[in-house]
Amino acid sequence: MALKRYVTEMGMGVDVHGGDYTKAAKRAVSDAIRHSSLNFFDALGKSPHDMIITAKVGAGDPDAIDKSAIAEAFPFGTVTVEPTLGGLDVPGVNNDLMVIVNVVVLVQFEED
């Protein structure tokens, strides 16, 4: 079986105070998926649970991403989270750190 991609969706999330990359990544996932309404399941003979989702997460400190917390932000599908260097760190006032995280959500299905 081969994987075929049907959806590519982007999102951005920010933690304005505290430098929490996971919080910003969860917000980026929410930003990406709340802009989508997937209506092709019946046409494909699939269900939302059949989705194979890859979430590519760009953050200033990819090792600080809690991959399981990001995977739980998706309501359906089998999710793989791939943190990578990206996003933006912005020094704040009084040693506060603002972090911006970008997410690309790829939805694929197994096909014959």
Helices and strands as residue ranges (DSSP letters): E 2-15, H 21-33, H 41-44, G 48-50, E 52-59, G 62-64, H 67-71, E 78-85, E 88-91, G 93-95, E 97-111
